Amino acid sequence: MHRFTFNPETLAPQTTTLILDKGEKLNFWNSLDVTYKPPITLGFYITIKAEKEPPTEIFCDALNPTLTFMSSTIEKDNYIDKSWKIARMNCELGPIEEKQAVTITATPKADGIGTLQVNGLILELKH
């Protein structure tokens, strides 16, 4: 449905508008290539705003998905290198009650006292 490709330097928020049909669900997937020293968290704060409704906020943990494809994790000298082609995160929206346009804003956020280097970060919205 939509792909957000984030600039590793800034990780600036991105916004899109989608038309969702009644009964549709949104699943959140990511692709990433990061090196970090724990403790650290990396996730997406996602705000979904439909007309005449209060916004819905969802947090998706980018580093602990439920399913990954073509993934690699290397631990060396207290650092962890993680990468995967695509991974399903443990968060979703829906089913939608009626057909509507929604504005979706995704903001990547890292937290913790560890260090993080982002080489690549993509968020995908799928049915």
MARBA-3410 file (N, C-alpha, C, O; in Angstrom, 1 decimal):
127
0.8,-1.2,0.0,0.0,0.0,0.0,0.9,1.3,0.0,0.6,2.2,-0.8 ~ 1.9,1.3,0.9,2.8,2.5,0.9,4.1,2.1,1.6,4.1,1.2,2.5 ~ 5.1,2.7,1.1,6.5,2.5,1.7,7.1,3.8,2.1,7.2,4.8,1.3 ~ 7.5,3.9,3.4,8.2,5.1,3.9,9.7,4.7,3.9,10.1,3.7,4.5 ~ 10.6,5.4,3.2,12.0,5.2,3.2,12.6,6.4,3.9,12.6,7.5,3.5
13.2,6.1,5.1,13.7,7.2,6.0,15.2,7.4,5.7,16.0,6.5,5.4 ~ 15.5,8.7,5.7,16.9,9.1,5.6,17.7,8.8,6.9,17.3,9.2,7.9 ~ 18.7,7.9,6.8,19.4,7.5,8.0,20.0,8.6,8.8,20.2,8.5,10.0 ~ 20.3,9.8,8.2,20.9,10.9,8.8,19.9,11.6,9.7,20.3,12.0,10.8 ~ 18.7,11.8,9.3,17.7,12.6,10.0,16.6,11.8,10.7,16.0,12.3,11.7
16.2,10.7,10.1,15.0,9.9,10.5,13.8,10.8,10.8,13.1,10.7,11.7 ~ 13.6,11.8,9.8,12.5,12.7,9.9,11.1,12.0,9.7,11.0,11.1,8.9 ~ 10.1,12.6,10.3,8.7,12.0,10.1,8.3,12.1,8.7,8.7,13.0,7.9 ~ 7.4,11.2,8.2,6.9,11.2,6.9,5.4,10.9,7.0,4.9,10.3,7.9 ~ 4.7,11.5,6.0,3.2,11.4,6.0,2.7,11.0,4.7,3.3,11.3,3.6
1.6,10.2,4.7,0.9,9.8,3.4,-0.6,9.8,3.7,-1.0,9.7,4.9 ~ -1.4,9.8,2.7,-2.9,9.6,2.8,-3.3,8.4,2.0,-2.9,8.3,0.8 ~ -4.1,7.5,2.6,-4.5,6.3,2.0,-6.0,6.2,2.1,-6.6,6.8,3.0 ~ -6.7,5.6,1.1,-8.1,5.2,1.2,-8.2,3.8,1.7,-7.7,2.9,1.0 ~ -8.8,3.6,2.8,-9.0,2.2,3.4,-10.5,1.8,3.2,-11.4,2.6,3.5
-10.7,0.6,2.8,-12.0,0.1,2.6,-12.5,-0.5,3.9,-11.8,-0.9,4.8 ~ -13.9,-0.6,4.0,-14.5,-1.2,5.1,-14.0,-2.6,5.3,-13.9,-3.4,4.4 ~ -13.6,-3.0,6.6,-13.1,-4.3,6.9,-11.7,-4.5,6.7,-11.1,-5.5,7.0 ~ -11.0,-3.5,6.1,-9.6,-3.6,5.8,-8.7,-3.5,7.1,-9.1,-2.7,8.0 ~ -7.6,-4.2,7.1,-6.6,-4.1,8.2,-5.3,-3.5,7.7,-5.0,-3.8,6.5
-4.6,-2.8,8.5,-3.3,-2.3,8.1,-2.3,-3.1,8.9,-2.4,-3.2,10.2 ~ -1.3,-3.7,8.3,-0.2,-4.4,8.9,1.1,-3.6,8.7,1.2,-3.0,7.6 ~ 1.9,-3.6,9.7,3.1,-2.8,9.6,4.4,-3.7,9.5,4.5,-4.5,10.4 ~ 5.2,-3.5,8.5,6.4,-4.2,8.3,7.6,-3.3,8.2,7.4,-2.1,7.9 ~ 8.8,-3.8,8.4,9.9,-2.9,8.3,11.1,-3.7,7.6,11.1,-4.9,7.7
12.0,-2.9,7.1,13.3,-3.4,6.6,14.3,-2.5,7.3,14.1,-1.3,7.4 ~ 15.4,-3.1,7.7,16.3,-2.3,8.4,17.7,-2.9,8.3,17.9,-4.1,8.0 ~ 18.7,-2.0,8.6,20.1,-2.3,8.7,20.7,-1.4,9.7,20.9,-0.2,9.5 ~ 20.9,-1.9,10.9,21.3,-1.1,12.1,22.5,-1.8,12.8,22.6,-3.0,12.8 ~ 23.3,-0.9,13.5,24.3,-1.4,14.4,24.0,-0.7,15.7,23.9,0.6,15.7
24.0,-1.4,16.8,23.7,-0.7,18.1,24.4,-1.4,19.3,24.8,-2.6,19.2 ~ 24.5,-0.6,20.3,25.0,-1.1,21.6,23.9,-1.0,22.6,23.5,0.2,22.9 ~ 23.4,-2.1,23.2,22.3,-2.0,24.1,22.7,-1.2,25.4,23.9,-1.1,25.7 ~ 21.8,-0.7,26.2,20.3,-0.8,25.9,19.8,0.3,25.0,20.2,1.4,25.1 ~ 19.0,-0.2,24.0,18.5,0.8,23.0,17.2,0.2,22.5,17.0,-1.0,22.5
16.3,1.1,22.2,15.0,0.7,21.5,14.9,1.5,20.2,15.4,2.6,20.2 ~ 14.3,0.9,19.3,14.1,1.6,18.0,12.7,1.2,17.6,12.3,0.0,17.5 ~ 11.9,2.2,17.3,10.5,1.9,17.0,9.9,3.0,16.1,10.6,4.0,15.8 ~ 8.7,2.8,15.7,7.9,3.8,14.9,6.7,4.2,15.7,5.9,3.4,16.2 ~ 6.6,5.5,15.9,5.4,6.1,16.4,4.5,6.5,15.2,4.9,7.3,14.4
3.4,5.9,15.1,2.5,6.0,14.0,1.2,6.7,14.4,0.5,6.2,15.3 ~ 0.9,7.8,13.8,-0.4,8.5,14.0,-1.3,8.4,12.8,-0.9,8.6,11.7 ~ -2.5,7.9,13.1,-3.5,7.7,12.0,-4.7,8.6,12.3,-5.3,8.4,13.3 ~ -5.0,9.4,11.3,-6.0,10.4,11.5,-7.1,10.3,10.4,-6.7,10.5,9.2 ~ -8.3,9.9,10.7,-9.4,9.9,9.8,-10.2,11.1,10.0,-10.2,11.7,11.1
-11.0,11.5,9.0,-11.8,12.7,9.1,-12.8,12.6,10.2,-13.4,11.5,10.5 ~ -13.0,13.6,11.0,-13.9,13.8,12.1,-13.7,12.7,13.2,-14.7,12.5,13.9 ~ -12.6,12.2,13.3,-12.3,11.2,14.4,-11.0,11.6,15.1,-10.1,12.2,14.4 ~ -10.9,11.3,16.4,-9.6,11.6,17.0,-8.5,10.7,16.5,-8.8,9.6,16.0 ~ -7.3,11.2,16.5,-6.2,10.4,15.9,-5.9,9.1,16.8,-6.2,9.1,18.0
-5.5,8.1,16.1,-5.1,6.8,16.7,-3.6,6.8,16.7,-3.0,7.0,15.7 ~ -3.0,6.5,17.9,-1.5,6.4,17.9,-1.1,4.9,18.2,-1.7,4.2,19.1 ~ -0.2,4.5,17.4,0.3,3.1,17.5,1.8,3.1,17.7,2.5,3.9,17.0 ~ 2.4,2.3,18.5,3.9,2.2,18.6,4.2,0.8,18.1,3.7,-0.2,18.5 ~ 5.2,0.7,17.2,5.7,-0.6,16.6,7.1,-0.7,17.0,7.9,0.2,16.6
7.5,-1.8,17.6,8.9,-2.1,18.0,9.6,-2.6,16.8,9.3,-3.7,16.3 ~ 10.6,-1.8,16.2,11.3,-2.2,15.0,12.3,-3.3,15.2,12.6,-4.1,14.3 ~ 12.8,-3.5,16.4,13.9,-4.4,16.6,13.4,-5.8,17.0,14.2,-6.8,17.0 ~ 12.2,-6.0,17.4,11.6,-7.3,17.8,10.4,-7.7,17.1,9.3,-7.7,17.7 ~ 10.5,-7.9,15.8,9.3,-8.3,15.0,8.9,-9.7,15.3,9.6,-10.5,15.9
7.7,-10.0,14.8,7.2,-11.4,15.0,7.6,-12.4,13.9,7.6,-13.6,14.1 ~ 8.1,-11.8,12.8,8.4,-12.7,11.6,9.5,-11.9,10.8,9.2,-10.7,10.5 ~ 10.6,-12.5,10.4,11.6,-11.9,9.6,11.9,-12.8,8.4,11.8,-14.0,8.4 ~ 12.3,-12.1,7.3,12.8,-12.8,6.1,14.1,-12.3,5.7,14.4,-11.1,5.8 ~ 15.0,-13.2,5.4,16.4,-12.9,5.0,17.1,-12.0,6.0,17.5,-10.8,5.8
17.1,-12.5,7.3,17.6,-11.7,8.4,19.0,-12.2,8.8,19.4,-13.3,8.6 ~ 19.7,-11.2,9.5,21.0,-11.5,10.0,21.2,-10.7,11.3,20.9,-9.6,11.4 ~ 21.8,-11.4,12.3,22.1,-10.8,13.6,23.5,-11.2,13.9,23.8,-12.4,14.0 ~ 24.4,-10.2,14.2,25.8,-10.5,14.5,26.1,-9.7,15.8,25.9,-8.5,15.9 ~ 26.6,-10.5,16.8,27.0,-9.8,18.1,28.5,-9.9,18.2,29.1,-10.9,18.1
29.1,-8.7,18.5,30.6,-8.6,18.6,31.0,-7.4,19.4,30.5,-6.3,19.1 ~ 31.8,-7.6,20.4,32.3,-6.5,21.3,31.2,-5.7,21.8,31.3,-4.4,21.7 ~ 30.1,-6.3,22.4,29.0,-5.6,22.9,28.1,-4.8,21.9,27.2,-4.1,22.3 ~ 28.4,-5.0,20.6,27.6,-4.3,19.6,26.8,-5.4,18.9,27.2,-6.6,18.8 ~ 25.6,-5.0,18.4,24.8,-5.9,17.6,24.5,-5.3,16.3,24.1,-4.2,16.1
24.8,-6.1,15.2,24.4,-5.7,13.9,23.1,-6.5,13.5,23.1,-7.7,13.6 ~ 22.1,-5.8,13.2,20.8,-6.5,12.7,20.4,-6.0,11.4,20.5,-4.8,11.1 ~ 20.0,-6.9,10.5,19.5,-6.5,9.3,18.5,-7.5,8.8,18.6,-8.7,9.1 ~ 17.5,-7.1,8.1,16.6,-8.0,7.4,15.9,-7.3,6.2,15.8,-6.1,6.1 ~ 15.5,-8.2,5.3,14.9,-7.7,4.0,13.5,-7.2,4.3,13.1,-6.1,3.9
12.8,-8.0,5.1,11.4,-7.5,5.5,11.0,-8.3,6.8,11.4,-9.4,7.0 ~ 10.3,-7.6,7.7,9.9,-8.2,9.0,8.5,-7.6,9.3,8.2,-6.4,9.2 ~ 7.7,-8.5,9.9,6.3,-8.1,10.3,6.4,-7.7,11.8,6.9,-8.5,12.6 ~ 6.0,-6.5,12.1,6.0,-6.0,13.4,4.8,-6.4,14.2,3.7,-6.7,13.5 ~ 4.8,-6.4,15.5,3.7,-6.8,16.3,2.8,-5.7,16.6,2.5,-5.3,17.7
2.2,-5.1,15.5,1.2,-4.0,15.6,0.4,-4.0,14.4,0.9,-4.3,13.3 ~ -0.9,-3.5,14.5,-1.7,-3.4,13.4,-2.9,-2.4,13.6,-3.0,-2.0,14.8 ~ -3.6,-2.1,12.6,-4.8,-1.2,12.7,-5.9,-1.9,12.0,-5.8,-2.5,10.9 ~ -7.1,-1.9,12.7,-8.3,-2.4,12.0,-8.9,-3.6,12.7,-8.4,-4.1,13.7 ~ -9.9,-4.2,12.1,-10.5,-3.8,10.8,-11.2,-2.4,10.8,-11.7,-2.0,11.8
-11.2,-1.7,9.6,-11.8,-0.4,9.5,-13.3,-0.6,9.4,-13.8,-1.5,8.7 ~ -14.0,0.3,10.1,-15.5,0.2,10.2,-16.2,0.7,8.9,-17.3,0.2,8.6 ~ -15.6,1.7,8.2,-16.2,2.2,7.0,-15.1,2.7,6.1,-14.0,3.1,6.5 ~ -15.4,2.8,4.8,-14.4,3.3,3.8,-14.1,4.7,4.2,-15.0,5.5,4.4 ~ -12.8,5.0,4.2,-12.4,6.4,4.6,-11.0,6.7,4.2,-10.2,5.8,4.0
-10.7,8.0,4.1,-9.4,8.4,3.8,-8.7,8.6,5.2,-9.3,9.2,6.1 ~ -7.5,8.1,5.3,-6.7,8.3,6.6,-5.4,8.9,6.2,-4.7,8.6,5.2 ~ -4.9,9.8,7.1,-3.6,10.4,7.0,-2.7,9.7,8.0,-3.0,9.7,9.2 ~ -1.6,9.2,7.5,-0.7,8.4,8.4,0.6,9.1,8.5,1.2,9.4,7.4 ~ 1.1,9.3,9.7,2.4,9.9,9.9,3.2,9.0,10.7,2.8,8.5,11.7
4.4,8.6,10.2,5.3,7.7,10.8,6.6,8.4,11.3,7.2,9.1,10.5 ~ 6.9,8.3,12.5,8.1,8.9,13.1,9.0,7.8,13.7,8.6,7.2,14.7 ~ 10.2,7.6,13.2,11.1,6.6,13.8,11.7,7.3,15.1,12.0,8.5,15.1 ~ 11.9,6.5,16.1,12.4,7.0,17.3,13.3,6.0,18.0,12.9,4.9,18.2 ~ 14.5,6.4,18.4,15.4,5.6,19.1,15.5,6.1,20.5,15.4,7.3,20.8
15.6,5.2,21.5,15.6,5.6,22.9,16.6,4.7,23.6,16.9,3.6,23.2 ~ 17.1,5.2,24.8,18.0,4.4,25.6,19.3,5.0,25.7,19.6,6.0,25.1 ~ 20.2,4.4,26.5,21.5,5.0,26.8,22.6,4.4,25.9,23.7,4.7,26.0 ~ 22.2,3.4,25.1,23.1,2.8,24.2,23.4,3.7,23.0,22.9,4.8,22.9 ~ 24.1,3.1,22.0,24.3,3.9,20.8,23.7,3.2,19.6,23.4,2.0,19.7
23.3,3.9,18.6,22.7,3.4,17.4,23.2,4.1,16.2,23.3,5.3,16.1 ~ 23.5,3.2,15.2,23.8,3.7,13.8,22.8,3.1,12.9,22.7,1.8,12.8 ~ 22.1,3.9,12.2,21.1,3.4,11.2,21.7,3.5,9.8,22.1,4.6,9.4 ~ 21.8,2.4,9.1,22.3,2.4,7.7,21.1,2.4,6.7,21.3,2.8,5.6 ~ 20.0,1.8,7.2,18.8,1.8,6.3,17.6,1.5,7.2,17.7,0.7,8.1
16.5,2.2,6.9,15.3,2.0,7.7,14.0,2.3,6.8,13.9,3.4,6.2 ~ 13.2,1.3,6.6,12.0,1.4,5.8,10.8,0.9,6.6,10.9,-0.2,7.3 ~ 9.7,1.6,6.5,8.4,1.1,7.0,7.5,0.9,5.9,7.3,1.7,5.0 ~ 6.8,-0.3,5.9,5.8,-0.6,4.8,4.5,-0.9,5.4,4.4,-1.5,6.5 ~ 3.5,-0.3,4.8,2.1,-0.6,5.2,1.5,-1.6,4.2,1.5,-1.4,3.0
0.9,-2.6,4.7,0.3,-3.7,3.9,-1.1,-4.0,4.4,-1.4,-3.7,5.5 ~ -1.9,-4.6,3.5,-3.2,-5.0,3.8,-3.1,-6.2,4.7,-4.1,-6.8,5.2
END
